[in-house]
């Protein structure tokens, strides 16, 4: 089957989805619908929730082309995204957030997918698909959503299987410039009168938009990723619901480049305190003009086209995510019990070329500051909570306990090239005359410095949250949470070794570094 034929087979499903959406709009007749949210871990009308929040429906998300977790910043006011690199991003609400590139640094704004915490920031690059709604809760939200939610929380709620109905689903196709192709779909399959399963997924690919002058690749920055989710729901009785969900995602893209900023040219090799001051206006968009801009090795890599970049190394940006959760809910009448158990494993391989150095200038390895990150996270959570059921009661409450265990294996490797790390100018320490020290010997020349750390994090929490309604216009909300975090670093080692003779396009993952460093003497 050709690629064109595969697209045509999906077109009837697309037209069906569009027709159903239009029909639903007509049935609404322009009336304001009741919006049900779970901002306080119970189903409530958004108008009755006494917190600052926004809720966005599936139709709104589709119209705004929200396809990634951080795309919600385009819709929610006072919400921004801090980008450490293309694979590690944090959401910031009202200026409160986290700015950290390590994936084990929990954000001050909590991210939750179907009530399960997304602890690693690398999961923020995953695609969004088959969503029912997104809730943005402005902080603090500590009493209900745990540690590190001082800035707020964002709840991503996917479509759940509907028991007792028929087969229903949708399919969406997107095609755009640079061969952008995206296929998304979901379907619910009934399994008798007590069970149903929901299958959903998304595939995304696009040719790169960058012109890599280092390798001659005019379409650098290719993207290819997919995500799959299967959710099974079973209701053995009208009071009990069991939900089992599993997800699998892969991102095998090229590392996104960084445009070189550089420093004013002086006499290379450039040194920390040996920069020429600017004395005239300078055209930053044109290379070779004025004083010139150079990287740390005195090479000018500036271009006058925004598409042109210099990117060497292995150019790797891979992300693997696998996991799932088991949710059990039982209604006792006046109260409800909920248990959520989850497991997630995230593995990220990423390369960051900070100085836009190439590997093709004079045959010299110019990877002066390229960082290879190999980071793996395993996360296990368990939550038990009991809540009142009467939404019309003046007193409504919820109480629970929460447990999180995370094991993180962090490997970070920094490559230094032919000129190594810049030395400090002798004048910085009072040595004169500085002209005697034009070239400062540097021990980092042609080396790779590495660190590998095994981290453990255990968190145990107990929380309670109550709302007391004095009148229709006055409600008192009281929340309390106690959390204990225990962190350990049972294994850590670091060092450096000579990488002369190793192909500059080599990706230094944890296994390779451990093998190359095996012969280093212990300190």
C-alpha positions as CSV (number, residue, x, y, z in Angstrom):
1,X,0.0,0.0,0.0
2,X,1.4,3.4,-1.0
3,X,1.6,6.3,1.4
4,X,-1.0,8.2,-0.6
5,X,-3.4,5.3,-0.4
6,X,-2.9,5.1,3.4
7,X,-3.9,8.8,3.7
8,X,-7.0,8.3,1.5
9,X,-8.3,5.4,3.7
10,X,-8.4,7.7,6.7
11,X,-10.3,10.5,5.0
12,X,-13.8,9.0,5.6
13,X,-13.1,8.8,9.3
14,X,-12.0,12.4,9.3
15,X,-15.2,13.6,7.6
16,X,-17.2,11.6,10.0
17,X,-15.5,13.3,13.0
18,X,-16.0,16.7,11.5
19,X,-19.7,16.0,10.8
20,X,-20.3,14.7,14.4
21,X,-18.6,17.8,15.8
22,X,-20.8,20.1,13.7
23,X,-23.9,18.2,14.7
24,X,-23.0,18.4,18.4
25,X,-22.6,22.2,18.0
26,X,-26.0,22.5,16.5
27,X,-27.6,20.4,19.3
28,X,-26.1,22.8,21.8
29,X,-28.0,25.6,20.1
30,X,-25.5,28.2,21.4
31,X,-26.4,27.6,25.0
32,X,-23.8,27.8,27.8
33,X,-23.0,24.2,28.8
34,X,-22.3,23.0,32.3
35,X,-18.6,22.4,32.6
36,X,-17.6,19.6,35.0
37,X,-14.1,19.6,36.4
38,X,-12.1,17.6,38.9
39,X,-10.0,20.4,40.2
40,X,-10.7,19.4,43.8
41,X,-10.5,15.6,43.0
42,X,-14.3,15.4,42.8
43,X,-16.6,16.1,39.9
44,X,-18.0,19.6,40.3
45,X,-19.4,22.4,38.2
46,X,-16.6,24.8,37.4
47,X,-18.7,27.7,38.7
48,X,-18.8,26.0,42.1
49,X,-15.0,25.6,42.5
50,X,-13.7,28.3,44.9
51,X,-10.2,28.6,43.2
52,X,-8.7,30.5,40.4
53,X,-8.7,28.2,37.4
54,X,-9.5,27.7,33.7
55,X,-10.9,24.6,32.0
56,X,-10.5,23.9,28.2
57,X,-12.6,21.4,26.4
58,X,-11.5,19.0,23.7
59,X,-13.0,21.2,21.0
60,X,-11.1,24.2,22.3
61,X,-7.8,22.3,22.4
62,X,-8.3,21.1,18.9
63,X,-9.2,24.6,17.5
64,X,-6.1,26.0,19.2
65,X,-3.9,23.2,17.9
66,X,-2.7,22.1,21.3
67,X,-0.6,19.0,20.5
68,X,2.0,19.1,23.3
69,X,1.8,19.5,27.0
70,X,3.3,23.0,27.0
71,X,1.1,24.3,24.2
72,X,-1.5,25.2,26.8
73,X,0.6,28.4,27.4
74,X,-1.0,29.7,24.2
75,X,-4.4,29.7,25.8
76,X,-4.1,30.3,29.5
77,X,-3.3,33.8,30.8
78,X,-0.3,34.4,33.0
79,X,1.1,31.0,32.0
80,X,4.5,30.7,30.3
81,X,7.1,28.0,29.5
82,X,10.7,28.0,30.5
83,X,12.8,26.1,28.0
84,X,16.1,24.7,29.2
85,X,16.5,22.6,26.1
86,X,14.1,21.1,23.5
87,X,13.4,18.1,25.8
88,X,13.3,19.7,29.2
89,X,10.6,22.4,29.7
90,X,8.7,23.7,32.7
91,X,5.4,25.6,33.0
92,X,5.4,28.8,34.9
93,X,2.2,30.3,36.4
94,X,2.2,34.0,37.5
95,X,6.0,34.0,37.4
96,X,6.3,31.1,39.8
97,X,8.0,28.0,38.4
98,X,11.3,26.0,38.0
99,X,14.3,26.6,35.7
100,X,16.4,23.5,35.8
101,X,17.6,21.1,33.0
102,X,18.0,18.0,35.1
103,X,14.9,15.8,34.6
104,X,14.7,14.9,38.4
105,X,14.0,18.5,39.4
106,X,10.2,18.6,40.1
107,X,8.5,21.7,38.8
108,X,6.9,24.3,41.1
109,X,3.9,23.8,38.8
110,X,2.7,20.2,39.0
111,X,1.8,18.3,35.9
112,X,-0.7,15.5,36.2
113,X,-2.0,13.1,33.5
114,X,-5.3,11.4,34.7
115,X,-4.4,12.3,38.3
116,X,-0.9,10.7,38.0
117,X,2.1,13.1,38.6
118,X,4.5,13.6,35.7
119,X,7.6,14.1,37.9
120,X,10.2,14.2,35.1
121,X,10.4,17.4,33.1
122,X,11.3,15.4,30.0
123,X,7.8,14.1,29.8
124,X,6.7,17.7,28.9
125,X,7.7,17.1,25.3
126,X,5.2,14.2,24.8
127,X,2.3,14.7,22.4
128,X,-1.2,15.3,23.7
129,X,-4.0,13.3,22.1
130,X,-7.5,12.0,22.7
131,X,-8.0,14.7,25.5
132,X,-11.3,15.4,27.2
133,X,-10.1,18.6,28.8
134,X,-7.2,20.4,30.5
135,X,-7.6,22.2,33.8
136,X,-5.2,25.0,34.8
137,X,-5.2,25.6,38.6
138,X,-3.4,28.7,39.9
139,X,-1.3,28.2,42.9
140,X,-0.7,27.3,45.5
141,X,-2.3,23.9,45.3
142,X,-0.3,22.0,47.9
143,X,-3.2,20.7,50.0
144,X,-4.6,18.5,47.2
145,X,-1.8,18.0,44.7
146,X,1.3,17.4,46.8
147,X,4.7,18.9,47.0
148,X,6.1,21.5,44.6
149,X,2.8,22.9,43.5
150,X,3.3,26.4,45.0
151,X,2.9,27.8,41.5
152,X,-0.2,25.8,40.7
153,X,-1.1,22.6,38.8
154,X,-2.1,21.6,35.3
155,X,-4.4,18.5,35.0
156,X,-4.5,16.7,31.6
157,X,-7.6,14.5,31.5
158,X,-7.9,12.0,28.6
159,X,-11.1,10.4,27.2
160,X,-12.2,7.5,29.4
161,X,-14.0,4.4,28.1
162,X,-17.8,4.8,28.3
163,X,-19.5,1.6,29.6
164,X,-22.9,0.7,28.2
165,X,-22.5,2.6,25.0
166,X,-21.7,1.5,21.4
167,X,-18.5,1.7,19.4
168,X,-17.4,5.3,18.9
169,X,-14.3,7.1,17.8
170,X,-12.6,9.7,15.7
171,X,-9.6,10.3,13.4
172,X,-7.8,13.5,12.6
173,X,-5.2,14.1,9.8
174,X,-2.9,17.1,9.5
175,X,-0.5,18.0,6.7
176,X,1.6,21.1,6.5
177,X,4.9,22.6,5.3
178,X,8.2,20.8,5.6
179,X,6.2,17.5,5.1
180,X,4.5,17.9,8.5
181,X,2.3,14.8,8.9
182,X,0.2,14.0,11.9
183,X,-2.3,11.2,12.5
184,X,-4.4,11.1,15.6
185,X,-7.3,8.8,16.6
186,X,-9.2,7.1,19.3
187,X,-11.9,4.5,19.5
188,X,-14.0,3.0,22.4
189,X,-14.9,-0.7,22.1
190,X,-17.7,-2.1,24.3
191,X,-17.0,-5.4,26.1
192,X,-20.4,-6.5,27.3
193,X,-22.5,-4.4,29.7
194,X,-19.8,-4.0,32.4
195,X,-16.6,-3.2,30.6
196,X,-15.1,-1.2,27.7
197,X,-11.7,-0.4,26.3
198,X,-10.4,2.9,24.8
199,X,-7.5,2.7,22.3
200,X,-5.9,6.0,21.2
201,X,-2.6,7.2,19.6
202,X,-0.9,9.9,17.7
203,X,2.0,9.9,15.1
204,X,3.9,13.0,14.2
205,X,6.7,13.6,11.7
206,X,8.3,16.6,10.1
207,X,11.4,17.4,8.0
208,X,13.8,19.8,9.7
209,X,13.6,23.5,9.1
210,X,17.3,24.3,9.7
211,X,20.2,24.4,7.2
212,X,23.2,22.8,9.0
213,X,26.3,24.4,7.5
214,X,28.5,22.0,9.4
215,X,27.1,18.8,7.8
216,X,25.5,20.2,4.7
217,X,22.1,19.0,5.8
218,X,19.6,21.5,4.4
219,X,16.7,19.9,6.3
220,X,18.3,19.4,9.7
221,X,16.1,19.0,12.8
222,X,13.9,16.1,11.7
223,X,11.1,15.2,14.1
224,X,9.5,11.8,14.5
225,X,7.5,10.6,17.5
226,X,4.5,8.6,18.4
227,X,2.4,7.8,21.5
228,X,-0.1,5.0,22.3
229,X,-2.5,4.5,25.1
230,X,-4.9,1.7,26.0
231,X,-7.4,2.2,28.9
232,X,-9.7,-0.6,30.2
233,X,-12.6,0.2,32.4
234,X,-14.7,-2.4,34.4
235,X,-17.7,-1.8,36.6
236,X,-18.5,-5.0,38.5
237,X,-21.3,-3.2,40.3
238,X,-22.9,0.3,40.1
239,X,-20.8,1.3,43.1
240,X,-17.4,0.2,41.9
241,X,-15.2,1.1,38.9
242,X,-11.8,-0.2,38.0
243,X,-9.6,1.5,35.4
244,X,-6.4,0.0,34.1
245,X,-4.3,2.2,31.7
246,X,-1.0,1.7,29.9
247,X,1.0,4.1,27.7
248,X,4.0,3.8,25.4
249,X,5.8,6.6,23.7
250,X,8.9,7.1,21.6
251,X,10.6,10.3,20.3
252,X,13.5,9.7,17.8
253,X,14.2,13.2,16.6
254,X,17.3,15.2,15.9
255,X,18.6,17.6,18.6
256,X,17.4,21.1,18.0
257,X,20.2,23.6,17.3
258,X,21.1,26.7,19.1
259,X,22.0,29.9,17.4
260,X,25.5,31.1,18.3
261,X,25.7,34.3,20.4
262,X,29.4,34.6,20.6
263,X,31.6,37.4,22.0
264,X,33.5,40.3,20.4
265,X,36.6,39.3,18.6
266,X,40.0,39.8,20.2
267,X,43.1,37.6,19.8
268,X,42.1,33.9,19.8
269,X,42.3,31.7,21.7
270,X,39.6,33.7,23.5
271,X,39.9,34.0,27.3
272,X,37.4,34.8,30.0
273,X,38.8,38.3,30.9
274,X,40.3,39.0,27.4
275,X,37.3,40.5,25.5
276,X,37.4,43.6,23.3
277,X,34.8,46.2,24.3
278,X,32.4,47.5,21.7
279,X,33.0,51.1,20.7
280,X,30.7,51.6,17.7
281,X,27.3,50.4,16.6
282,X,27.5,46.9,15.3
283,X,25.4,44.9,12.8
284,X,24.7,41.6,14.7
285,X,23.0,40.0,11.7
286,X,25.9,40.1,9.3
287,X,29.1,38.0,9.8
288,X,32.5,39.5,9.5
289,X,31.4,43.1,10.1
290,X,32.7,45.5,12.8
291,X,34.7,43.9,15.5
292,X,33.3,40.5,14.5
293,X,31.7,37.8,16.8
294,X,33.6,34.7,17.6
295,X,33.1,31.6,19.7
296,X,35.5,30.4,22.3
297,X,38.0,29.2,19.7
298,X,38.0,32.5,17.8
299,X,35.9,31.2,14.9
300,X,33.1,33.3,13.5
301,X,30.0,31.2,12.9
302,X,27.5,33.9,12.5
303,X,25.2,33.9,9.5
304,X,22.7,36.4,8.0
305,X,19.9,33.8,7.5
306,X,18.0,32.6,10.6
307,X,17.8,29.1,9.1
308,X,21.6,28.7,9.0
309,X,23.2,26.9,12.0
310,X,26.3,25.0,12.8
311,X,25.7,21.7,14.6
312,X,28.1,18.9,15.0
313,X,28.4,15.9,17.3
314,X,25.9,13.0,17.3
315,X,22.8,15.3,17.0
316,X,20.8,12.8,19.2
317,X,17.5,13.6,20.9
318,X,15.6,10.4,21.9
319,X,13.0,9.9,24.5
320,X,11.3,6.7,25.7
321,X,8.4,6.6,28.1
322,X,6.5,3.6,29.3
323,X,4.1,3.2,32.2
324,X,0.6,2.9,33.4
325,X,-1.8,3.1,36.3
326,X,-4.5,1.2,38.2
327,X,-7.4,3.2,39.6
328,X,-10.0,1.7,41.9
329,X,-13.1,3.7,43.0
330,X,-15.8,2.6,45.3
331,X,-18.9,4.5,46.5
332,X,-20.0,3.7,50.1
333,X,-22.9,6.1,49.9
334,X,-21.9,9.0,52.0
335,X,-18.2,8.7,51.2
336,X,-16.1,7.4,48.3
337,X,-12.7,5.6,48.4
338,X,-10.2,6.1,45.6
339,X,-6.9,4.2,45.1
340,X,-4.4,5.1,42.3
341,X,-1.2,3.1,41.8
342,X,1.1,4.1,39.0
343,X,4.5,3.2,37.5
344,X,6.5,5.2,34.9
345,X,9.9,4.7,33.3
346,X,11.5,7.6,31.3
347,X,14.8,7.4,29.5
348,X,16.2,10.5,27.7
349,X,19.3,10.7,25.5
350,X,20.0,14.3,24.5
351,X,22.8,16.3,23.0
352,X,23.2,20.1,23.5
353,X,25.6,22.0,21.3
354,X,26.0,25.2,23.2
355,X,28.7,26.9,21.2
356,X,27.7,25.9,17.6
357,X,31.2,24.6,16.9
358,X,31.6,22.3,13.9
359,X,33.8,19.3,13.2
360,X,34.9,20.2,9.7
361,X,37.2,23.2,10.2
362,X,40.7,22.1,9.3
363,X,40.0,18.6,10.4
364,X,40.2,19.6,14.0
365,X,37.7,18.4,16.6
366,X,36.0,21.7,17.6
367,X,33.3,20.4,20.0
368,X,34.4,22.9,22.6
369,X,31.2,22.7,24.7
370,X,28.9,19.9,23.7
371,X,26.9,18.2,26.5
372,X,25.7,14.6,26.1
373,X,23.0,13.7,28.7
374,X,21.9,10.1,29.4
375,X,19.2,10.2,32.1
376,X,16.8,7.5,33.3
377,X,14.0,7.8,35.8
378,X,11.8,5.2,37.4
379,X,8.7,6.4,39.3
380,X,6.3,4.5,41.6
381,X,3.3,6.3,43.2
382,X,0.4,5.2,45.4
383,X,-2.4,7.4,46.6
384,X,-5.4,6.6,48.8
385,X,-8.1,9.1,49.5
386,X,-11.5,9.3,51.1
387,X,-14.0,12.0,50.3
388,X,-17.5,13.1,51.1
389,X,-20.1,12.5,48.4
390,X,-22.9,15.0,49.0
391,X,-22.0,18.0,46.8
392,X,-25.1,19.9,48.2
393,X,-23.9,19.6,51.8
394,X,-22.5,22.8,53.4
395,X,-19.4,20.8,54.6
396,X,-17.4,19.0,51.9
397,X,-14.1,17.3,52.7
398,X,-11.4,15.1,51.3
399,X,-8.4,13.4,53.1
400,X,-5.7,11.1,51.9
401,X,-2.2,9.8,51.9
402,X,0.4,9.8,49.1
403,X,3.6,7.9,48.4
404,X,6.2,8.5,45.7
405,X,9.5,6.7,45.0
406,X,11.8,7.8,42.3
407,X,15.2,6.3,41.2
408,X,17.2,8.5,38.8
409,X,20.4,7.6,37.0
410,X,21.9,10.8,35.7
411,X,24.9,10.8,33.3
412,X,26.2,14.1,32.0
413,X,29.3,14.4,29.8
414,X,30.9,17.7,28.6
415,X,33.3,17.7,25.7
416,X,36.1,20.1,25.4
417,X,37.8,20.6,22.0
418,X,41.1,21.6,20.6
419,X,41.4,24.8,22.7
420,X,39.7,23.4,25.7
421,X,38.1,25.6,28.4
422,X,39.1,29.3,28.3
423,X,41.8,30.2,30.7
424,X,41.6,33.3,32.9
425,X,43.7,36.2,31.8
426,X,46.8,36.6,34.0
427,X,45.8,40.2,34.8
428,X,42.8,38.9,36.6
429,X,45.2,37.6,39.3
430,X,47.6,40.6,39.2
431,X,50.3,39.1,37.0
432,X,52.0,41.6,34.6
433,X,52.8,42.0,31.9
434,X,49.9,40.0,30.4
435,X,51.6,39.9,26.9
436,X,53.9,37.2,28.2
437,X,50.9,34.9,28.5
438,X,49.2,34.9,25.1
439,X,48.5,31.2,25.3
440,X,47.7,29.6,28.6
441,X,48.2,25.9,28.8
442,X,44.9,24.1,29.5
443,X,44.4,20.7,31.0
444,X,40.9,20.3,29.5
445,X,42.2,20.2,25.9
446,X,40.6,17.4,23.9
447,X,39.1,15.8,27.0
448,X,35.6,14.7,28.1
449,X,34.6,15.5,31.6
450,X,31.8,13.3,33.0
451,X,29.7,12.8,36.1
452,X,27.4,9.8,36.8
453,X,25.0,10.0,39.8
454,X,22.5,7.5,41.2
455,X,19.8,9.4,43.1
456,X,16.9,8.1,45.2
457,X,13.9,10.1,46.3
458,X,11.2,9.0,48.7
459,X,8.2,11.2,49.5
460,X,5.3,10.4,51.9
461,X,2.4,12.8,52.4
462,X,-0.8,13.1,54.3
463,X,-3.3,15.8,53.4
464,X,-6.8,17.1,54.2
465,X,-9.0,19.7,52.4
466,X,-12.4,21.0,53.5
467,X,-15.0,23.5,52.1
468,X,-17.6,25.0,54.4
469,X,-20.4,27.0,52.7
470,X,-21.7,29.7,55.0
471,X,-23.9,31.2,52.3
472,X,-24.2,31.0,48.6
473,X,-21.7,33.9,48.3
474,X,-19.3,32.9,51.2
475,X,-17.3,29.7,51.4
476,X,-14.4,28.9,53.8
477,X,-11.7,26.6,52.4
478,X,-9.1,25.1,54.7
479,X,-6.3,22.8,53.5
480,X,-3.4,21.1,55.2
481,X,-0.6,18.9,54.0
482,X,2.4,17.2,55.7
483,X,5.2,15.9,53.4
484,X,8.4,14.2,54.2
485,X,11.1,13.9,51.5
486,X,14.1,11.7,51.9
487,X,16.8,12.0,49.2
488,X,19.9,9.9,48.9
489,X,22.9,9.7,46.5
490,X,24.2,6.2,47.1
491,X,26.5,6.3,44.0
492,X,28.4,9.1,42.4
493,X,31.6,9.4,40.4
494,X,33.2,11.9,38.1
495,X,36.4,12.4,36.1
496,X,37.9,13.2,32.7
497,X,39.8,11.4,30.0
498,X,41.5,12.1,26.7
499,X,39.0,11.7,23.8
500,X,41.6,12.3,21.0
501,X,41.1,9.9,18.1
502,X,37.4,9.3,18.9
503,X,34.9,10.2,16.2
504,X,33.4,13.6,17.0
505,X,29.9,12.2,16.0
506,X,30.1,9.7,18.8
507,X,27.3,9.9,21.4
508,X,28.7,9.4,24.9
509,X,26.0,7.5,26.7
510,X,26.4,6.2,30.2
511,X,27.6,2.7,29.2
512,X,30.3,4.1,26.8
513,X,31.6,6.5,29.5
514,X,31.8,3.8,32.1
515,X,33.8,1.6,29.7
516,X,36.2,4.3,28.7
517,X,36.7,5.5,32.3
518,X,37.2,2.0,33.7
519,X,41.0,2.4,33.7
520,X,41.1,5.8,35.4
521,X,42.8,5.9,38.8
522,X,40.5,6.4,41.8
523,X,40.9,9.7,43.7
